[in-house]
Amino acid sequence: MSDIGFSFPIWVIFAFFLAYALPVTTIILAVLVFARFSGRPRGTRRGARSLALDIAILVIGTLWLIGLAGWVWFGVDWLGDWLA
């Protein structure tokens, strides 16, 4: 049996998975933003649907930013290895 193992903090694994899920989160975020801005005519009151869309955009947008930061992190790491 091999004694070789990897020990990563959970935030590294989370950023890794979100980085590879970036196309999916981008599509979901685009659909939510489109639904938010095309859902109600001007001058009408904001309802529960609008609040739910705002919360969903906030959550998915945060995950999208973490995934984007993961790709930037991978790119900087790759560039550092390439230049070394």
DRENBA-175521 format. One record per residue: residue number from 1; residue in three letters; x, y, z of N, C-alpha, C in turn. Coordinates in Angstrom, 1 decimal, padded with zeros to 4 digits. Each point is the difference from the previous one (the first is absolute). Last residue first. Layout:
# DRENBA-175521
  num  residuo      nu      nv      nw     cau     cav     caw      cu      cv      cw
  NUM      ALA       X       Y       Z       X       Y       Z       X       Y       Z
...
END
This chain:
# DRENBA-175521
  num  residuo      nu      nv      nw     cau     cav     caw      cu      cv      cw
   84      ALA   009.3   029.9  -014.3   001.1  -000.5   000.9   000.9  -000.9  -000.8
   83      LEU  -004.1   001.9  -001.8   001.1   000.9   000.1   001.2  -000.5   000.7
   82      TRP  -004.0  -002.6  -000.2   000.5   000.2  -001.3   001.2   000.9  -000.1
   81      ASP  -002.4  -000.6   004.1   000.8  -001.2  -000.4   000.6   000.1  -001.3
   80      GLY  -002.7   003.5   001.4   001.1  -000.1   000.8   000.9  -001.2  -000.3
   79      LEU  -004.2   000.4  -002.1   001.0   001.0  -000.5   001.3   000.0   000.8
   78      TRP  -003.6  -002.7   001.4   000.6  -000.5  -001.2   001.0   000.9  -000.6
   77      ASP  -002.3   001.5   003.8   000.8  -001.1   000.4   000.7  -000.6  -001.3
   76      VAL  -003.2   003.3  -000.6   001.2   000.6   000.6   001.0  -001.1   000.4
   75      GLY  -004.2  -001.4  -001.7   000.8   000.7  -001.0   001.3   000.6   000.5
   74      PHE  -003.2  -002.0   003.0   000.7  -001.0  -000.8   000.9   000.6  -001.1
   73      TRP  -002.6   003.0   002.6   001.0  -000.7   000.8   000.8  -001.0  -000.8
   72      VAL  -003.7   002.0  -002.0   001.1   000.9   000.1   001.2  -000.6   000.8
   71      TRP  -004.0  -002.5  -000.2   000.7   000.0  -001.3   001.2   001.0   000.0
   70      GLY  -002.7   000.0   003.8   000.7  -001.3  -000.1   000.8  -000.1  -001.3
   69      ALA  -002.9   003.7   000.7   001.2   000.1   000.8   000.9  -001.3   000.0
   68      LEU  -004.3  -000.1  -002.0   000.9   000.8  -000.8   001.4   000.3   000.7
   67      GLY  -003.4  -002.3   002.4   000.5  -000.8  -001.2   001.0   000.7  -000.9
   66      ILE  -002.2   002.4   003.5   001.0  -001.0   000.6   000.6  -000.9  -001.1
   65      LEU  -003.5   002.9  -001.3   001.3   000.8   000.3   001.0  -000.9   000.6
   64      TRP  -004.2  -001.9  -000.8   000.6   000.4  -001.3   001.3   000.7   000.3
   63      LEU  -002.8  -000.8   003.7   000.7  -001.3  -000.5   000.7   000.2  -001.3
   62      THR  -002.5   003.6   001.5   001.1  -000.2   001.0   000.8  -001.3  -000.4
   61      GLY  -003.9   001.0  -002.4   001.0   001.0  -000.3   001.3  -000.2   000.9
   60      ILE  -004.0  -002.5   000.9   000.7  -000.5  -001.2   001.2   000.9  -000.4
   59      VAL  -002.7   001.5   003.6   000.7  -001.2   000.3   000.8  -000.6  -001.2
   58      LEU  -002.6   004.0  -000.6   001.1   000.2   000.9   000.8  -001.3   000.4
   57      ILE  -003.9  -000.3  -002.7   001.1   000.7  -000.8   001.2   000.3   001.0
   56      ALA  -003.9  -001.7   001.9   000.6  -001.1  -000.8   001.2   000.6  -000.8
   55      ILE  -002.6   003.0   002.5   000.7  -000.9   000.9   000.8  -001.1  -000.8
   54      ASP  -002.9   002.9  -002.3   001.1   000.7   000.5   000.9  -000.8   000.9
   53      LEU  -004.1  -001.8  -001.6   001.0   000.1  -001.1   001.3   000.7   000.5
   52      ALA  -003.6  -000.3   002.9   000.6  -001.3  -000.1   001.0   000.0  -001.1
   51      LEU  -002.5   003.9   000.6   000.9  -000.2   001.2   000.7  -001.3  -000.2
   50      SER  -003.3   001.0  -003.1   001.1   000.8  -000.2   001.1  -000.1   001.1
   49      ARG  -004.1  -002.3   000.4   000.7  -000.6  -001.1   001.3   000.9  -000.3
   48      ALA  -003.2   001.5   003.1   000.8  -001.1   000.6   000.9  -000.6  -001.1
   47      GLY  -001.4   004.8  -001.2  -000.7  -001.0   000.8   001.0  -001.0   000.5
   46      ARG  -000.5   005.5  -002.0   000.8  -001.2   000.1  -000.7  -001.0   001.0
   45      ARG  -002.6   003.7  -003.1   000.6  -000.3   001.3   000.9  -001.2  -000.1
   44      THR  -001.0   003.1  -004.4  -000.7  -000.9   000.9   000.8  -000.3   001.2
   43      GLY   001.6   002.8  -003.6  -001.0   000.6   000.7  -000.8  -000.9   001.0
   42      ARG   002.3  -001.9  -004.5   000.4   001.1   000.8  -001.2   000.6   000.8
   41      PRO   000.0  -005.2  -001.3  -000.1   001.3  -000.7   000.5   001.1   001.0
   40      ARG   001.8  -005.1   000.5  -001.2   000.9   000.4   000.1   001.3  -000.8
   39      GLY   003.1  -003.8  -000.8  -001.1  -000.6   000.7  -001.2   000.9   000.2
   38      SER   004.7   000.5  -001.8  -001.1  -000.1  -001.0  -001.3  -000.5   000.6
   37      PHE   004.2   000.5   002.4  -000.2   001.3  -000.7  -001.1   000.0  -001.0
   36      ARG   001.2  -003.9   002.7  -000.2   001.1   000.9  -000.3   001.3  -000.7
   35      ALA   001.1  -004.0  -002.4  -001.4  -000.1   000.6  -000.2   001.2   000.9
   34      PHE   004.2  -000.3  -001.9  -000.9   000.3  -001.0  -001.5  -000.1   000.5
   33      VAL   003.5  -001.2   002.9   000.1   001.5  -000.3  -001.0   000.3  -001.1
   32      LEU   000.5  -004.5   001.0  -000.6   000.7   001.1   000.0   001.5  -000.2
   31      VAL   002.1  -002.7  -003.2  -001.4  -000.3   000.0  -000.7   000.8   001.1
   30      ALA   004.7   000.1  -000.1  -000.6   000.8  -001.2  -001.5  -000.2   000.0
   29      LEU   002.4  -002.5   003.2   000.0   001.4   000.3  -000.6   000.8  -001.1
   28      ILE   000.6  -004.6  -000.8  -001.0   000.2   001.0  -000.2   001.5   000.4
   27      ILE   003.6  -001.2  -002.9  -001.3  -000.1  -000.7  -001.2   000.2   001.0
   26      THR   004.3   000.0   001.8  -000.1   001.1  -000.9  -001.4   000.0  -000.7
   25      THR   001.4  -003.7   002.6  -000.4   001.2   000.9  -000.2   001.2  -000.9
   24      VAL   001.7  -003.8  -002.2  -001.4  -000.2   000.5  -000.5   001.1   000.8
   23      PRO   004.5   000.1  -001.5  -001.0   000.2  -001.1  -001.4  -000.2   000.4
   22      LEU   003.4  -000.7   003.4  -000.2   001.4  -000.4  -000.9   000.2  -001.2
   21      ALA   001.9  -003.9   002.6  -001.5   000.2  -000.2  -000.3   001.4  -000.5
   20      TYR   004.4  -001.3   001.2  -000.4  -000.9  -001.1  -001.5   000.1  -000.3
   19      ALA   001.8   002.4   003.6   000.7   000.5  -001.2  -000.4  -000.8  -001.2
   18      LEU  -001.6  -001.2   004.3  -000.7   001.1  -000.6   000.6   000.6  -001.2
   17      PHE   002.1  -003.6   002.3  -001.2  -000.4  -000.6  -000.8   001.1  -000.6
   16      PHE   004.0   001.1   002.3   000.3  -000.9  -001.1  -001.3  -000.4  -000.8
   15      ALA  -000.3   002.3   004.2   000.3   000.9  -001.1   000.3  -000.8  -001.3
   14      PHE  -000.8  -002.5   003.8  -001.2   000.8  -000.3   000.3   000.9  -001.2
   13      ILE   003.5  -002.3   001.9  -000.8  -000.9  -000.7  -001.2   000.7  -000.5
   12      VAL   002.7   002.4   002.8   000.7  -000.3  -001.3  -000.8  -000.9  -000.9
   11      TRP  -001.4   000.9   004.4  -000.3   001.1  -000.8   000.7  -000.1  -001.4
   10      ILE   000.6  -003.3   003.5  -001.3  -000.1  -000.7  -000.3   001.2  -000.9
    9      PRO   005.1  -001.6   000.9  -001.1   000.5   000.8  -001.3   000.0  -000.8
    8      PHE   003.8  -003.7  -000.8  -000.4   001.3  -000.4  -001.1   000.6   001.0
    7      SER   003.8  -004.2  -000.8  -000.7   000.7   001.1  -000.3   001.4  -000.5
    6      PHE   001.6  -005.2  -002.1  -000.1   001.5  -000.1  -000.9   000.5   001.1
    5      GLY   003.5  -004.6  -000.7  -001.3   000.6   000.2   000.0   001.5  -000.2
    4      ILE   003.0  -005.1   000.1  -000.1   001.3  -000.7  -001.5   000.5   000.2
    3      ASP   002.0  -004.3   001.3  -000.2   001.0   001.1  -000.1   001.4  -000.6
    2      SER  -001.2  -005.3  -001.9   000.7   001.3  -000.1  -000.3   000.9   001.1
    1      MET  -000.1  -005.6  -000.3  -000.8   001.2   000.0   000.9   001.2   000.0
END
